[in-house]
């Protein structure tokens, strides 16, 4: 006769339960995350625009497509943009879509901003998980209530890239920390 013994998976008394990254993400209330991201996307889209500084990047993109390289004026070897990564994304977006540079920047900014909103909510699921109700990070709601956030999501500047980058880093660090703690306990 074979006897099976099940492991005791109850949390130890006084221990703080730490959900695994997979459990946190799979148990995430996706309708809340999607709803918040969609509401933000609509608000940002309704206030879409291009800031005057974005036209510096647009001119450099035009120079690249004209065969002059990443310069503002032909013959002047000056770094004209503040974010080479943003410039590369806009150039790639224009090359792939053949859309006007202004619309590529709006679409990239909006997409990366929305991705950043989703990433920070996923990071919050690692920090806090309440089985009693939906997880709605209040901090993101406060941030998203600010009209300048809607404005600069589609301004043609690298705001969306920064939002996605920072929130992606937060998610990565929290995931790694959670995995490390699970490995040590």
N, C-alpha and C positions, 0 to 999 in steps of 0.2 A: 504494500500500500504506500502510495506517494502522498506526502503531506505538503501542501503549499502554504507558504507564509507570505502575507502581504506586508510590504514596508509601511511603517507608520509615517504618513505624509502630513499629519497635523503639525501646525507650527508649535514650536516649544514655547512654554509659558514665558511671557515677557519679551519674546523675540519679535522684531518687526518683520512682518512678511514682505518678502521682496519678489515681485513677479518677474518671471523670466522675460527677456525681450520678446521672444516668440509668443508667449502667453499674453503679454501686454498688447502687442500689436494685433494678435488674432482676436482678442476680446475687446478691442477698441470699438466704441460706438461710432461706426463709420458714418451713420446718418448725421450725427452732430458735426463731425469733421467736415464732411462734404457740404453740409448746409452752411457752415460758417465760411468755408472757402468759396462757395458759390455766391453767397451774399457779398463777400468782399470783391469777387471778380465783377459782379454786376455794378457795384458802386464805383469801382475803379474804371470800368469801361465807360460809364456814364460821364466821367470827368476826364476822359483821355485827352492828351495834349502833348506837345513837344516843347520842352524848355528851350530857351535861346542857346544855352550852352550845349545842348544836344546837337546843334547844327555844326559845331566844331567836329564832332565825331562823324557826322554825315558827310562833311566836306572831305575828311581824311578817307572815308570809305569810297567816295567818288574818285579821289586821287588814286587809290589802290586799283579800282576797276579801270581807270584810264592808263594804268601801267606805270605810274610815277612812284609807286611805293607809299608807305605810310607817312606822308608829309602833308602839311597844310598848304604850302605853296611850293611849286616846282622849283628845285634848285636850293631850297632852304632845308638843311638837315637838322630839324628841330623836332623833339618829341612833342606833339601837339595834343595828345590825349592823356587823360589822367588814369585811365584803366585800359591797359593793353588787352586784357582778357575780354572786356566788354567790346572793344573794337573787333577782336577776333570773332566773337559770337555774332555781331552785327554783319560782318563781312560774310561769314559762313551762311547766315540766314538769308542774306540778299542773294548769294550765289545759288543757294538751294531753291529758293522760292521765286526769284525774279520779280519780287514785289518792290515797290519803292522803299528806299532806306527808312523813311519816316515810319512806315507801317510795320516794317520788320522790327524796328526798335520798340514800338508800342506793343506788338505781340510778344516779343521776348521779355520785355519788362513785366507785362501782365502775367505771362506764364510763370516766370521765375518768382514773382511776388506771391502768386497763389501757391506755388510749390513750397515757398518758405513758410506760408501760413499752415500748410498741411504738416510740414516737417516739425514745426515747433509744437503742434498739437500731439504728434506722435511722441516727441520728447517728453511732453507732460505725462503721457500714459506710463512712461517708465518711472517717473518720479512719484506719481500718485495714481493709485487705482482704487476706486471705490465700487464695490460690488452692489451697493445699495441703489445706485442710480447712475445716470449718464455723467461722463466726465466732460466738463466744459471748462477749459482753462480760462479763468476770469481775466488774466493778464492780456491774453490775445484779444478778448472782447474790448477791453479798454483801449488798446492800441488801435484796433480796427475802427473804433468810434471816432477817430480823429480824421477830419477831412484832408489834411495834408498827406496822410498815408495813402488815401485814395488818389490824390493828385499825382504824387510822385511815383506811384506804381507804373504809370504809363507815360512818364515825362520824357522818355528817350534817353534818360541818364541811367547810370548803373545801379540805381536803387534796388531794383528787383534782384539783380545779381548778388548784391550785398545781403539782402534779406534771405535769399535761398542759401547762400554760403554760410552765414552765421548760424542759421537755424539747422542746416545740415550738419555743421560741426557740433552743435549742441546735441543733436540726436546721436551722432557718432560717439561723442565722448560719454554720454549717458549710457549708451548701449555697451560700450567697452567696460565702463565702470561696473555696470550691472553684471556683465558676464564674468568679470574678474571676481566680484564678490561671491557670485554663485560658485566659482571654482575654489574659493578659499573656505567656504562654509560647508 
